[in-house]
Amino acid sequence: MPTMKFKPFKIGDSGKDVAKIAMMLKKHGSTIKPTNKYHIGMDSAVRKFQKNHNLPVTGVVDKKTWDKLMMPLPVQRKAKKATK
C-alpha cells in the first residue's frame, strides 16, 4: 500500500486540518482564537510551539510539528483540598 505524502500547512491555508492545528495549539497553551484559516497569529503560535518543543522554527506545520502537536497531552489532576 503506498504511503500518503504529508502536505505542510502554512499562512494562507484553510480547512478542517487547519482548525485542528488551531485547536491543538490552544490545548498546548496558545492564546490564539481557534479558526480554520492559517493567519499570521497562527504562524506566530506555531513558531512558539516549535521553539518550546525543540523543532526547527519555521512557522510551517510540517510532519514533525504535526506529530508533536497531535500527541496526547498529560491529564491534569486537580489537587485535593487538605482536610483538617
N, C-alpha and C positions, 0 to 999 in steps of 0.2 A: 504494500500500500504506500503511495507517495506521501511524503511529509509536506504539510502545507507551509508555505513561506509566511513568516510574520511580517505584517505591514506596520512600520513605525508610525506613531502619532505625533503631530506637530501643530504649530499655530496654523489656523485656517481649517483644520479638520473638524468634523462634527459627526454626531450619531450616537447610537447606544453605547458603543465601546468607549467613546469619549466621556459620556455621562458616568460610566462605570469607573473610569480613571478619576474623575472629579469626586465621586462618592468615596473611593478608597483613599484619596488624598485627605479628604475630610476626616475619615476614620483614623488616619495616621497623624492627625493634629493640625492640618491646614485650616486656615480660616476662610478659604475661598468659598464662594457660593456655588454649590453644585449646578452644573449646566451641561448641555450636550454640545457646546461649542468650545473648541480649544483656542482660548484667547491668551493675551499677554499675561494676565493674572495666573492662569493655569500654568503657563510656561515658567513663571517665577516659582510657583509652588512645586513643580516637578524638579526644578533645579535645586531647591532647598532639600527636597526629599532625596535626590541623588547624592547630594553632598553629605547628608546625615547617614546615608547607607553605603558610603564608600564606593559609589558608582561614578562612572565618567559624567561630569556635569555638562550636559548638552541642552537640556530643556526639551529633548525629544524622548518620548516613551518608546524605547527600543525593547527587545525581548527580555533583556536582563532587568530593566526597570519594571516592565510589566510583571514579570515573575515575582519580583520583590514586593511590589505593590499588592499583589493578589494573595500573598502568603497570609494565612490566618493570624490574626492578632491575639496576643495572650489575653486570657479572660481576666478582667479586673474584678477582684473580690472586694466587697465592702468590708471595712474594718468593723469588728464587733465592738459595741459600746461596752465600756468597763462597767462591771457591776460592783456595788458597794458591799 
